[in-house]
Amino acid sequence: MRHALQALRAIVSRELLKFSRQSGRLVSALVRPLLWLAVFAAGFRNVFGVAIAPPYDTYIPYDVYIAPGLVGMVLLFNGMQSSLAMVYDREMGLMRLLLTAPLPRWWILFAKLTATAVLSLAQAAAFVIVAALLGTALPVWGPQTPMVLAAAVSAALMLGALGLLLSVHIKQLENFAGTMNFVIFPMYFMSTALYPLWKLEESGANWVYQIARFNPFTHAVEWMRFALYGQDPGWSPAIVLGTLAGCFALAAWGYDPQRGFGALTKRGGPA
């Protein structure tokens, strides 16, 4: 156990040190959600009204509604960027060194997932602070704080596990652009990050509404949104945690020496 914890600390410390040396990474992570908050939310404030619906007990401006979704955006993009880093480490040979450590393979992957979640939460906290300075303060502190932390940590782990699973199937860095187009953007835009479900149903976009209902990112955002106001998130925690467990199990299976990454190495692919 001591050896396992030492490995966990080493991997997390490595990722934090690497992040601290990439000064532009935090700025680039914040520019995208802040652009939505400062420009799009301001432009749609009087056009796109949000009616009284759970978890809100009064009418709210658009920037207040999308703020949890923008936190989800930070977590989503960092989770996907972690898959890009995994592919890079695999091509450079670093993943082979990690996976040959005298520890269970799933523990090494869990350590990578923990490092991804820590970085995601740090960037999300930075976004919440800057958003508050811009006038969009989220009710993070209060009796609901443990619920908010549980929701944010679970969402970060789920999206990190999804990135871990994608890294099994992304063979080269050049393929990451396809991941952006076919995974990240549909997952984000077909969710409740930018508009509530009832708006989709009311507008007649039934197929988008059905996809958003079953989108795990929708439930991650809704769990955070309801937690901020101390409301019951329904089935969202179970769906988020179930997706987390499923993605991590499949990623661990994919990194098995007999299949996934191991099979790729045997075929002469990047190691």
PyRosetta script that sets phi, psi and omega in degrees:
from pyrosetta import init, pose_from_sequence

init()
pose = pose_from_sequence("MRHALQALRAIVSRELLKFSRQSGRLVSALVRPLLWLAVFAAGFRNVFGVAIAPPYDTYIPYDVYIAPGLVGMVLLFNGMQSSLAMVYDREMGLMRLLLTAPLPRWWILFAKLTATAVLSLAQAAAFVIVAALLGTALPVWGPQTPMVLAAAVSAALMLGALGLLLSVHIKQLENFAGTMNFVIFPMYFMSTALYPLWKLEESGANWVYQIARFNPFTHAVEWMRFALYGQDPGWSPAIVLGTLAGCFALAAWGYDPQRGFGALTKRGGPA")
pose.set_psi(1, -39.4)
pose.set_omega(1, 179.3)
pose.set_phi(2, -63.6)
pose.set_psi(2, -41.8)
pose.set_omega(2, 178.2)
pose.set_phi(3, -62.7)
pose.set_psi(3, -41.9)
pose.set_omega(3, -179.4)
pose.set_phi(4, -64.3)
pose.set_psi(4, -42.7)
pose.set_omega(4, 179.2)
pose.set_phi(5, -67.4)
pose.set_psi(5, -34.7)
pose.set_omega(5, 177.2)
pose.set_phi(6, -65.1)
pose.set_psi(6, -40.3)
pose.set_omega(6, 177.4)
pose.set_phi(7, -65.9)
pose.set_psi(7, -41.4)
pose.set_omega(7, 177.9)
pose.set_phi(8, -59.9)
pose.set_psi(8, -46.5)
pose.set_omega(8, -179.8)
pose.set_phi(9, -63.9)
pose.set_psi(9, -39.2)
pose.set_omega(9, -178.8)
pose.set_phi(10, -65.7)
pose.set_psi(10, -42.8)
pose.set_omega(10, -178.3)
pose.set_phi(11, -68.9)
pose.set_psi(11, -43.1)
pose.set_omega(11, 178.6)
pose.set_phi(12, -64.1)
pose.set_psi(12, -42.9)
pose.set_omega(12, 179.5)
pose.set_phi(13, -62.9)
pose.set_psi(13, -38.7)
pose.set_omega(13, 178.6)
pose.set_phi(14, -62.2)
pose.set_psi(14, -44.3)
pose.set_omega(14, -179.3)
pose.set_phi(15, -67.2)
pose.set_psi(15, -38.7)
pose.set_omega(15, 178.3)
pose.set_phi(16, -66.7)
pose.set_psi(16, -40.3)
pose.set_omega(16, 178.8)
pose.set_phi(17, -65.3)
pose.set_psi(17, -42.0)
pose.set_omega(17, 178.2)
pose.set_phi(18, -63.1)
pose.set_psi(18, -39.8)
pose.set_omega(18, 179.0)
pose.set_phi(19, -65.7)
pose.set_psi(19, -39.1)
pose.set_omega(19, -178.5)
pose.set_phi(20, -66.3)
pose.set_psi(20, -23.7)
pose.set_omega(20, 179.4)
pose.set_phi(21, -87.5)
pose.set_psi(21, -9.1)
pose.set_omega(21, 179.2)
pose.set_phi(22, -105.5)
pose.set_psi(22, 80.9)
pose.set_omega(22, -172.1)
pose.set_phi(23, -61.9)
pose.set_psi(23, -31.2)
pose.set_omega(23, -178.0)
pose.set_phi(24, -79.7)
pose.set_psi(24, -11.5)
pose.set_omega(24, -175.5)
pose.set_phi(25, -68.1)
pose.set_psi(25, -41.4)
pose.set_omega(25, 179.0)
pose.set_phi(26, -66.8)
pose.set_psi(26, -41.2)
pose.set_omega(26, 179.8)
pose.set_phi(27, -62.7)
pose.set_psi(27, -45.7)
pose.set_omega(27, -180.0)
pose.set_phi(28, -65.2)
pose.set_psi(28, -31.6)
pose.set_omega(28, 178.7)
pose.set_phi(29, -70.5)
pose.set_psi(29, -27.9)
pose.set_omega(29, -176.7)
pose.set_phi(30, -92.8)
pose.set_psi(30, -24.1)
pose.set_omega(30, -175.4)
pose.set_phi(31, -61.6)
pose.set_psi(31, -44.9)
pose.set_omega(31, -175.4)
pose.set_phi(32, -61.3)
pose.set_psi(32, -55.8)
pose.set_omega(32, -179.9)
pose.set_phi(33, -67.2)
pose.set_psi(33, -33.2)
pose.set_omega(33, 178.9)
pose.set_phi(34, -69.4)
pose.set_psi(34, -31.0)
pose.set_omega(34, 175.3)
pose.set_phi(35, -63.7)
pose.set_psi(35, -43.9)
pose.set_omega(35, 176.5)
pose.set_phi(36, -62.0)
pose.set_psi(36, -41.8)
pose.set_omega(36, -175.5)
pose.set_phi(37, -71.2)
pose.set_psi(37, -43.7)
pose.set_omega(37, -173.5)
pose.set_phi(38, -84.8)
pose.set_psi(38, -27.5)
pose.set_omega(38, -175.0)
pose.set_phi(39, -108.0)
pose.set_psi(39, -60.2)
pose.set_omega(39, -175.4)
pose.set_phi(40, -67.6)
pose.set_psi(40, -43.3)
pose.set_omega(40, -179.6)
pose.set_phi(41, -63.8)
pose.set_psi(41, -37.1)
pose.set_omega(41, 177.8)
pose.set_phi(42, -67.2)
pose.set_psi(42, -39.2)
pose.set_omega(42, -178.7)
pose.set_phi(43, -71.0)
pose.set_psi(43, -33.1)
pose.set_omega(43, -177.6)
pose.set_phi(44, -97.6)
pose.set_psi(44, 5.1)
pose.set_omega(44, -175.8)
pose.set_phi(45, -55.8)
pose.set_psi(45, -43.5)
pose.set_omega(45, -177.3)
pose.set_phi(46, -97.8)
pose.set_psi(46, -4.5)
pose.set_omega(46, -179.4)
pose.set_phi(47, -96.6)
pose.set_psi(47, -43.2)
pose.set_omega(47, -176.0)
pose.set_phi(48, -107.3)
pose.set_psi(48, 93.9)
pose.set_omega(48, 179.2)
pose.set_phi(49, -87.3)
pose.set_psi(49, 145.5)
pose.set_omega(49, 177.0)
pose.set_phi(50, -108.3)
pose.set_psi(50, 116.0)
pose.set_omega(50, -177.5)
pose.set_phi(51, -72.4)
pose.set_psi(51, 172.2)
pose.set_omega(51, 178.3)
pose.set_phi(52, -71.5)
pose.set_psi(52, 112.6)
pose.set_omega(52, -179.7)
pose.set_phi(53, -152.1)
pose.set_psi(53, 150.5)
pose.set_omega(53, -179.7)
pose.set_phi(54, -54.5)
pose.set_psi(54, 141.0)
pose.set_omega(54, 6.2)
pose.set_phi(55, -91.4)
pose.set_psi(55, 13.5)
pose.set_omega(55, -175.6)
pose.set_phi(56, -91.4)
pose.set_psi(56, 144.4)
pose.set_omega(56, 178.2)
pose.set_phi(57, -111.2)
pose.set_psi(57, 11.5)
pose.set_omega(57, 176.8)
pose.set_phi(58, -155.0)
pose.set_psi(58, 170.2)
pose.set_omega(58, 175.8)
pose.set_phi(59, -67.6)
pose.set_psi(59, 141.5)
pose.set_omega(59, -178.1)
pose.set_phi(60, -129.3)
pose.set_psi(60, 151.9)
pose.set_omega(60, 174.6)
pose.set_phi(61, -73.6)
pose.set_psi(61, 162.0)
pose.set_omega(61, -174.8)
pose.set_phi(62, -63.2)
pose.set_psi(62, -36.3)
pose.set_omega(62, -178.3)
pose.set_phi(63, -65.2)
pose.set_psi(63, -32.4)
pose.set_omega(63, 177.3)
pose.set_phi(64, -68.6)
pose.set_psi(64, -37.3)
pose.set_omega(64, -179.2)
pose.set_phi(65, -67.0)
pose.set_psi(65, -45.9)
pose.set_omega(65, -172.8)
pose.set_phi(66, -82.1)
pose.set_psi(66, -9.6)
pose.set_omega(66, -177.4)
pose.set_phi(67, -57.0)
pose.set_psi(67, -47.1)
pose.set_omega(67, 175.9)
pose.set_phi(68, -62.5)
pose.set_psi(68, -34.6)
pose.set_omega(68, 177.2)
pose.set_phi(69, -66.1)
pose.set_psi(69, -33.2)
pose.set_omega(69, 177.6)
pose.set_phi(70, -73.5)
pose.set_psi(70, -32.2)
pose.set_omega(70, 170.9)
pose.set_phi(71, -61.9)
pose.set_psi(71, -42.7)
pose.set_omega(71, 175.4)
pose.set_phi(72, -60.6)
pose.set_psi(72, -35.8)
pose.set_omega(72, 177.7)
pose.set_phi(73, -61.2)
pose.set_psi(73, -43.6)
pose.set_omega(73, 178.6)
pose.set_phi(74, -60.6)
pose.set_psi(74, -45.6)
pose.set_omega(74, -179.6)
pose.set_phi(75, -65.5)
pose.set_psi(75, -39.9)
pose.set_omega(75, -178.2)
pose.set_phi(76, -64.9)
pose.set_psi(76, -49.8)
pose.set_omega(76, -175.8)
pose.set_phi(77, -69.1)
pose.set_psi(77, -34.8)
pose.set_omega(77, 177.1)
pose.set_phi(78, -70.9)
pose.set_psi(78, -36.2)
pose.set_omega(78, 176.2)
pose.set_phi(79, -62.6)
pose.set_psi(79, -39.7)
pose.set_omega(79, 178.1)
pose.set_phi(80, -72.6)
pose.set_psi(80, -34.1)
pose.set_omega(80, 177.8)
pose.set_phi(81, -65.9)
pose.set_psi(81, -28.8)
pose.set_omega(81, 177.1)
pose.set_phi(82, -64.3)
pose.set_psi(82, -34.0)
pose.set_omega(82, 177.0)
pose.set_phi(83, -66.8)
pose.set_psi(83, -36.0)
pose.set_omega(83, 175.7)
pose.set_phi(84, -63.4)
pose.set_psi(84, -41.3)
pose.set_omega(84, 178.7)
pose.set_phi(85, -65.1)
pose.set_psi(85, -36.7)
pose.set_omega(85, 178.5)
pose.set_phi(86, -64.5)
pose.set_psi(86, -41.8)
pose.set_omega(86, 178.4)
pose.set_phi(87, -63.7)
pose.set_psi(87, -41.3)
pose.set_omega(87, 178.6)
pose.set_phi(88, -63.2)
pose.set_psi(88, -45.9)
pose.set_omega(88, 178.5)
pose.set_phi(89, -62.0)
pose.set_psi(89, -34.6)
pose.set_omega(89, 179.2)
pose.set_phi(90, -68.3)
pose.set_psi(90, -41.4)
pose.set_omega(90, 179.7)
pose.set_phi(91, -68.6)
pose.set_psi(91, -31.4)
pose.set_omega(91, 179.7)
pose.set_phi(92, -84.4)
pose.set_psi(92, -7.9)
pose.set_omega(92, 178.2)
pose.set_phi(93, 92.9)
pose.set_psi(93, -1.9)
pose.set_omega(93, -177.8)
pose.set_phi(94, -69.6)
pose.set_psi(94, -35.7)
pose.set_omega(94, -179.5)
pose.set_phi(95, -65.3)
pose.set_psi(95, -33.4)
pose.set_omega(95, 179.2)
pose.set_phi(96, -64.9)
pose.set_psi(96, -38.7)
pose.set_omega(96, 177.8)
pose.set_phi(97, -65.2)
pose.set_psi(97, -42.0)
pose.set_omega(97, -179.6)
pose.set_phi(98, -65.5)
pose.set_psi(98, -43.6)
pose.set_omega(98, -173.9)
pose.set_phi(99, -75.8)
pose.set_psi(99, -10.6)
pose.set_omega(99, 175.1)
pose.set_phi(100, -95.8)
pose.set_psi(100, 5.6)
pose.set_omega(100, 176.6)
pose.set_phi(101, -65.1)
pose.set_psi(101, 150.0)
pose.set_omega(101, -179.0)
pose.set_phi(102, -76.0)
pose.set_psi(102, 58.3)
pose.set_omega(102, 179.4)
pose.set_phi(103, -141.4)
pose.set_psi(103, 156.5)
pose.set_omega(103, 176.2)
pose.set_phi(104, -57.0)
pose.set_psi(104, 138.8)
pose.set_omega(104, -178.2)
pose.set_phi(105, -58.7)
pose.set_psi(105, -38.8)
pose.set_omega(105, -179.1)
pose.set_phi(106, -65.1)
pose.set_psi(106, -28.8)
pose.set_omega(106, 179.5)
pose.set_phi(107, -71.8)
pose.set_psi(107, -38.5)
pose.set_omega(107, 176.6)
pose.set_phi(108, -61.9)
pose.set_psi(108, -43.4)
pose.set_omega(108, 178.5)
pose.set_phi(109, -66.9)
pose.set_psi(109, -36.8)
pose.set_omega(109, 176.6)
pose.set_phi(110, -63.7)
pose.set_psi(110, -37.7)
pose.set_omega(110, 177.6)
pose.set_phi(111, -64.2)
pose.set_psi(111, -41.7)
pose.set_omega(111, 176.1)
pose.set_phi(112, -63.5)
pose.set_psi(112, -39.7)
pose.set_omega(112, 179.0)
pose.set_phi(113, -65.2)
pose.set_psi(113, -41.2)
pose.set_omega(113, 178.2)
pose.set_phi(114, -62.3)
pose.set_psi(114, -42.5)
pose.set_omega(114, 178.5)
pose.set_phi(115, -61.7)
pose.set_psi(115, -41.5)
pose.set_omega(115, 177.6)
pose.set_phi(116, -61.9)
pose.set_psi(116, -44.0)
pose.set_omega(116, -179.1)
pose.set_phi(117, -64.6)
pose.set_psi(117, -40.0)
pose.set_omega(117, 179.3)
pose.set_phi(118, -62.0)
pose.set_psi(118, -45.3)
pose.set_omega(118, 178.6)
pose.set_phi(119, -65.2)
pose.set_psi(119, -39.5)
pose.set_omega(119, 179.3)
pose.set_phi(120, -62.3)
pose.set_psi(120, -44.8)
pose.set_omega(120, -178.3)
pose.set_phi(121, -67.7)
pose.set_psi(121, -36.2)
pose.set_omega(121, 177.6)
pose.set_phi(122, -63.9)
pose.set_psi(122, -42.5)
pose.set_omega(122, 178.5)
pose.set_phi(123, -68.4)
pose.set_psi(123, -38.0)
pose.set_omega(123, 177.6)
pose.set_phi(124, -64.1)
pose.set_psi(124, -39.9)
pose.set_omega(124, 178.1)
pose.set_phi(125, -63.5)
pose.set_psi(125, -40.2)
pose.set_omega(125, 177.6)
pose.set_phi(126, -63.1)
pose.set_psi(126, -39.5)
pose.set_omega(126, 178.2)
pose.set_phi(127, -64.8)
pose.set_psi(127, -42.7)
pose.set_omega(127, -180.0)
pose.set_phi(128, -60.9)
pose.set_psi(128, -39.2)
pose.set_omega(128, 179.5)
pose.set_phi(129, -66.0)
pose.set_psi(129, -46.7)
pose.set_omega(129, -179.5)
pose.set_phi(130, -66.2)
pose.set_psi(130, -38.8)
pose.set_omega(130, 177.6)
pose.set_phi(131, -61.5)
pose.set_psi(131, -39.3)
pose.set_omega(131, 177.8)
pose.set_phi(132, -64.3)
pose.set_psi(132, -37.7)
pose.set_omega(132, 177.6)
pose.set_phi(133, -66.2)
pose.set_psi(133, -27.4)
pose.set_omega(133, 178.2)
pose.set_phi(134, -85.3)
pose.set_psi(134, -2.9)
pose.set_omega(134, 176.8)
pose.set_phi(135, 104.2)
pose.set_psi(135, 5.4)
pose.set_omega(135, 178.7)
pose.set_phi(136, -114.4)
pose.set_psi(136, 85.3)
pose.set_omega(136, -177.3)
pose.set_phi(137, -90.1)
pose.set_psi(137, 131.0)
pose.set_omega(137, 176.7)
pose.set_phi(138, -95.4)
pose.set_psi(138, 140.6)
pose.set_omega(138, -179.6)
pose.set_phi(139, -75.2)
pose.set_psi(139, 70.6)
pose.set_omega(139, -175.8)
pose.set_phi(140, -79.3)
pose.set_psi(140, -39.1)
pose.set_omega(140, -173.9)
pose.set_phi(141, -93.6)
pose.set_psi(141, 136.9)
pose.set_omega(141, -179.8)
pose.set_phi(142, 147.5)
pose.set_psi(142, -166.3)
pose.set_omega(142, 178.2)
pose.set_phi(143, -61.2)
pose.set_psi(143, -22.3)
pose.set_omega(143, -177.8)
pose.set_phi(144, -85.8)
pose.set_psi(144, -1.1)
pose.set_omega(144, -175.7)
pose.set_phi(145, -55.9)
pose.set_psi(145, -45.1)
pose.set_omega(145, 177.4)
pose.set_phi(146, -59.9)
pose.set_psi(146, -36.6)
pose.set_omega(146, 177.5)
pose.set_phi(147, -65.6)
pose.set_psi(147, -40.5)
pose.set_omega(147, 179.9)
pose.set_phi(148, -64.7)
pose.set_psi(148, -44.3)
pose.set_omega(148, 179.5)
pose.set_phi(149, -63.2)
pose.set_psi(149, -42.5)
pose.set_omega(149, 179.2)
pose.set_phi(150, -61.8)
pose.set_psi(150, -42.3)
pose.set_omega(150, 179.9)
pose.set_phi(151, -66.0)
pose.set_psi(151, -44.7)
pose.set_omega(151, -178.1)
pose.set_phi(152, -66.5)
pose.set_psi(152, -43.5)
pose.set_omega(152, 179.9)
pose.set_phi(153, -64.0)
pose.set_psi(153, -43.5)
pose.set_omega(153, -179.7)
pose.set_phi(154, -64.4)
pose.set_psi(154, -41.4)
pose.set_omega(154, 178.7)
pose.set_phi(155, -64.3)
pose.set_psi(155, -42.3)
pose.set_omega(155, 179.3)
pose.set_phi(156, -63.1)
pose.set_psi(156, -42.0)
pose.set_omega(156, 179.2)
pose.set_phi(157, -67.1)
pose.set_psi(157, -40.4)
pose.set_omega(157, -179.7)
pose.set_phi(158, -62.9)
pose.set_psi(158, -46.7)
pose.set_omega(158, -177.9)
pose.set_phi(159, -70.7)
pose.set_psi(159, -32.8)
pose.set_omega(159, 174.1)
pose.set_phi(160, -65.8)
pose.set_psi(160, -39.6)
pose.set_omega(160, 177.8)
pose.set_phi(161, -65.8)
pose.set_psi(161, -36.3)
pose.set_omega(161, 175.8)
pose.set_phi(162, -63.6)
pose.set_psi(162, -43.2)
pose.set_omega(162, 176.2)
pose.set_phi(163, -62.4)
pose.set_psi(163, -38.0)
pose.set_omega(163, 177.2)
pose.set_phi(164, -62.4)
pose.set_psi(164, -41.5)
pose.set_omega(164, 178.4)
pose.set_phi(165, -66.0)
pose.set_psi(165, -41.0)
pose.set_omega(165, 179.2)
pose.set_phi(166, -64.1)
pose.set_psi(166, -33.8)
pose.set_omega(166, -178.7)
pose.set_phi(167, -64.4)
pose.set_psi(167, -22.0)
pose.set_omega(167, 176.5)
pose.set_phi(168, -65.7)
pose.set_psi(168, -36.9)
pose.set_omega(168, -171.7)
pose.set_phi(169, -99.4)
pose.set_psi(169, -15.9)
pose.set_omega(169, 177.2)
pose.set_phi(170, -83.5)
pose.set_psi(170, 111.6)
pose.set_omega(170, -173.6)
pose.set_phi(171, -85.5)
pose.set_psi(171, -29.7)
pose.set_omega(171, -177.2)
pose.set_phi(172, -138.7)
pose.set_psi(172, 157.3)
pose.set_omega(172, -179.3)
pose.set_phi(173, -61.7)
pose.set_psi(173, -31.2)
pose.set_omega(173, -177.8)
pose.set_phi(174, -64.2)
pose.set_psi(174, -22.8)
pose.set_omega(174, -178.9)
pose.set_phi(175, -79.1)
pose.set_psi(175, -4.9)
pose.set_omega(175, -177.1)
pose.set_phi(176, -68.4)
pose.set_psi(176, -27.4)
pose.set_omega(176, 177.8)
pose.set_phi(177, -61.9)
pose.set_psi(177, -37.9)
pose.set_omega(177, 176.0)
pose.set_phi(178, -65.0)
pose.set_psi(178, -35.4)
pose.set_omega(178, 176.3)
pose.set_phi(179, -62.6)
pose.set_psi(179, -40.9)
pose.set_omega(179, 178.0)
pose.set_phi(180, -59.5)
pose.set_psi(180, -44.9)
pose.set_omega(180, -173.8)
pose.set_phi(181, -76.4)
pose.set_psi(181, -33.6)
pose.set_omega(181, -171.9)
pose.set_phi(182, -108.0)
pose.set_psi(182, -6.6)
pose.set_omega(182, 179.1)
pose.set_phi(183, -123.3)
pose.set_psi(183, -58.8)
pose.set_omega(183, -171.3)
pose.set_phi(184, -67.9)
pose.set_psi(184, -54.6)
pose.set_omega(184, -176.5)
pose.set_phi(185, -63.4)
pose.set_psi(185, -47.5)
pose.set_omega(185, 176.3)
pose.set_phi(186, -61.0)
pose.set_psi(186, -39.1)
pose.set_omega(186, -179.7)
pose.set_phi(187, -63.1)
pose.set_psi(187, -37.5)
pose.set_omega(187, -177.9)
pose.set_phi(188, -77.9)
pose.set_psi(188, -49.4)
pose.set_omega(188, -173.9)
pose.set_phi(189, -76.1)
pose.set_psi(189, -25.2)
pose.set_omega(189, 175.6)
pose.set_phi(190, -96.6)
pose.set_psi(190, 57.8)
pose.set_omega(190, -180.0)
pose.set_phi(191, -149.2)
pose.set_psi(191, -175.9)
pose.set_omega(191, 178.9)
pose.set_phi(192, -94.5)
pose.set_psi(192, 17.8)
pose.set_omega(192, -179.8)
pose.set_phi(193, -64.9)
pose.set_psi(193, -36.2)
pose.set_omega(193, -174.6)
pose.set_phi(194, -111.7)
pose.set_psi(194, -17.6)
pose.set_omega(194, -178.5)
pose.set_phi(195, -156.4)
pose.set_psi(195, 145.5)
pose.set_omega(195, -178.5)
pose.set_phi(196, -72.2)
pose.set_psi(196, 159.4)
pose.set_omega(196, -178.9)
pose.set_phi(197, -59.3)
pose.set_psi(197, -39.8)
pose.set_omega(197, -176.2)
pose.set_phi(198, -66.4)
pose.set_psi(198, -26.1)
pose.set_omega(198, 175.7)
pose.set_phi(199, -67.1)
pose.set_psi(199, -39.9)
pose.set_omega(199, 178.6)
pose.set_phi(200, -64.9)
pose.set_psi(200, -44.3)
pose.set_omega(200, -179.5)
pose.set_phi(201, -66.7)
pose.set_psi(201, -39.0)
pose.set_omega(201, -179.0)
pose.set_phi(202, -67.3)
pose.set_psi(202, -32.3)
pose.set_omega(202, -178.0)
pose.set_phi(203, -79.2)
pose.set_psi(203, -8.9)
pose.set_omega(203, 178.9)
pose.set_phi(204, 90.6)
pose.set_psi(204, 2.8)
pose.set_omega(204, 177.8)
pose.set_phi(205, -82.6)
pose.set_psi(205, 70.7)
pose.set_omega(205, -171.3)
pose.set_phi(206, -66.3)
pose.set_psi(206, -40.1)
pose.set_omega(206, -178.1)
pose.set_phi(207, -67.9)
pose.set_psi(207, -36.4)
pose.set_omega(207, 175.5)
pose.set_phi(208, -67.0)
pose.set_psi(208, -38.7)
pose.set_omega(208, 178.3)
pose.set_phi(209, -61.3)
pose.set_psi(209, -43.1)
pose.set_omega(209, -179.0)
pose.set_phi(210, -68.0)
pose.set_psi(210, -39.8)
pose.set_omega(210, 177.4)
pose.set_phi(211, -64.4)
pose.set_psi(211, -43.2)
pose.set_omega(211, -179.8)
pose.set_phi(212, -63.3)
pose.set_psi(212, -34.3)
pose.set_omega(212, 179.2)
pose.set_phi(213, -61.6)
pose.set_psi(213, -37.7)
pose.set_omega(213, -175.7)
pose.set_phi(214, -101.0)
pose.set_psi(214, 3.9)
pose.set_omega(214, 178.4)
pose.set_phi(215, -74.3)
pose.set_psi(215, 120.0)
pose.set_omega(215, -179.6)
pose.set_phi(216, -61.9)
pose.set_psi(216, -27.3)
pose.set_omega(216, 177.3)
pose.set_phi(217, -66.0)
pose.set_psi(217, -35.0)
pose.set_omega(217, 174.6)
pose.set_phi(218, -56.1)
pose.set_psi(218, -45.0)
pose.set_omega(218, -176.7)
pose.set_phi(219, -73.0)
pose.set_psi(219, -29.6)
pose.set_omega(219, 174.3)
pose.set_phi(220, -64.9)
pose.set_psi(220, -44.1)
pose.set_omega(220, 179.1)
pose.set_phi(221, -67.2)
pose.set_psi(221, -42.8)
pose.set_omega(221, -179.0)
pose.set_phi(222, -65.6)
pose.set_psi(222, -37.3)
pose.set_omega(222, 177.3)
pose.set_phi(223, -61.6)
pose.set_psi(223, -45.0)
pose.set_omega(223, 177.8)
pose.set_phi(224, -65.2)
pose.set_psi(224, -41.4)
pose.set_omega(224, -178.1)
pose.set_phi(225, -63.5)
pose.set_psi(225, -46.8)
pose.set_omega(225, -179.7)
pose.set_phi(226, -69.6)
pose.set_psi(226, -35.1)
pose.set_omega(226, 179.5)
pose.set_phi(227, -64.6)
pose.set_psi(227, -35.0)
pose.set_omega(227, 179.8)
pose.set_phi(228, -60.6)
pose.set_psi(228, -27.8)
pose.set_omega(228, -178.2)
pose.set_phi(229, -111.2)
pose.set_psi(229, 14.5)
pose.set_omega(229, 175.7)
pose.set_phi(230, 65.2)
pose.set_psi(230, 28.6)
pose.set_omega(230, -177.8)
pose.set_phi(231, -102.2)
pose.set_psi(231, 159.9)
pose.set_omega(231, 179.4)
pose.set_phi(232, -73.4)
pose.set_psi(232, 120.9)
pose.set_omega(232, -178.2)
pose.set_phi(233, -83.4)
pose.set_psi(233, 3.3)
pose.set_omega(233, 178.2)
pose.set_phi(234, 69.9)
pose.set_psi(234, -129.9)
pose.set_omega(234, -176.7)
pose.set_phi(235, -84.3)
pose.set_psi(235, -3.4)
pose.set_omega(235, -174.0)
pose.set_phi(236, -57.6)
pose.set_psi(236, -46.1)
pose.set_omega(236, 178.9)
pose.set_phi(237, -58.6)
pose.set_psi(237, -42.1)
pose.set_omega(237, -179.2)
pose.set_phi(238, -63.8)
pose.set_psi(238, -39.6)
pose.set_omega(238, -179.6)
pose.set_phi(239, -69.1)
pose.set_psi(239, -41.8)
pose.set_omega(239, 179.4)
pose.set_phi(240, -64.5)
pose.set_psi(240, -48.5)
pose.set_omega(240, -178.6)
pose.set_phi(241, -67.1)
pose.set_psi(241, -36.5)
pose.set_omega(241, 176.8)
pose.set_phi(242, -64.8)
pose.set_psi(242, -41.7)
pose.set_omega(242, 177.6)
pose.set_phi(243, -65.1)
pose.set_psi(243, -40.4)
pose.set_omega(243, 176.9)
pose.set_phi(244, -58.0)
pose.set_psi(244, -50.2)
pose.set_omega(244, -178.7)
pose.set_phi(245, -63.6)
pose.set_psi(245, -42.5)
pose.set_omega(245, -178.9)
pose.set_phi(246, -65.1)
pose.set_psi(246, -46.5)
pose.set_omega(246, -178.6)
pose.set_phi(247, -65.0)
pose.set_psi(247, -40.8)
pose.set_omega(247, -178.8)
pose.set_phi(248, -68.0)
pose.set_psi(248, -40.5)
pose.set_omega(248, 178.9)
pose.set_phi(249, -63.1)
pose.set_psi(249, -43.1)
pose.set_omega(249, 179.1)
pose.set_phi(250, -67.0)
pose.set_psi(250, -36.3)
pose.set_omega(250, 177.5)
pose.set_phi(251, -66.1)
pose.set_psi(251, -43.2)
pose.set_omega(251, 177.5)
pose.set_phi(252, -61.8)
pose.set_psi(252, -39.4)
pose.set_omega(252, 176.9)
pose.set_phi(253, -65.2)
pose.set_psi(253, -40.6)
pose.set_omega(253, -179.1)
pose.set_phi(254, -68.6)
pose.set_psi(254, -29.2)
pose.set_omega(254, 178.9)
pose.set_phi(255, -88.8)
pose.set_psi(255, 8.4)
pose.set_omega(255, 175.8)
pose.set_phi(256, -63.8)
pose.set_psi(256, 143.6)
pose.set_omega(256, -177.8)
pose.set_phi(257, -58.5)
pose.set_psi(257, -26.4)
pose.set_omega(257, -176.4)
pose.set_phi(258, -88.3)
pose.set_psi(258, -5.6)
pose.set_omega(258, -178.1)
pose.set_phi(259, -153.0)
pose.set_psi(259, 178.4)
pose.set_omega(259, 176.5)
pose.set_phi(260, 56.1)
pose.set_psi(260, -123.3)
pose.set_omega(260, -176.0)
pose.set_phi(261, -63.2)
pose.set_psi(261, -40.0)
pose.set_omega(261, -179.9)
pose.set_phi(262, -63.8)
pose.set_psi(262, -44.3)
pose.set_omega(262, 178.2)
pose.set_phi(263, -64.3)
pose.set_psi(263, -36.3)
pose.set_omega(263, 177.7)
pose.set_phi(264, -61.9)
pose.set_psi(264, -40.8)
pose.set_omega(264, 179.4)
pose.set_phi(265, -64.1)
pose.set_psi(265, -40.3)
pose.set_omega(265, -179.8)
pose.set_phi(266, -66.3)
pose.set_psi(266, -29.6)
pose.set_omega(266, 179.9)
pose.set_phi(267, -79.3)
pose.set_psi(267, -2.4)
pose.set_omega(267, 179.0)
pose.set_phi(268, 91.5)
pose.set_psi(268, 15.4)
pose.set_omega(268, 178.6)
pose.set_phi(269, -78.2)
pose.set_psi(269, -172.4)
pose.set_omega(269, -179.0)
pose.set_phi(270, -62.6)
pose.set_psi(270, 134.0)
pose.set_omega(270, -177.5)
pose.set_phi(271, -123.4)
pose.dump_pdb("model.pdb")
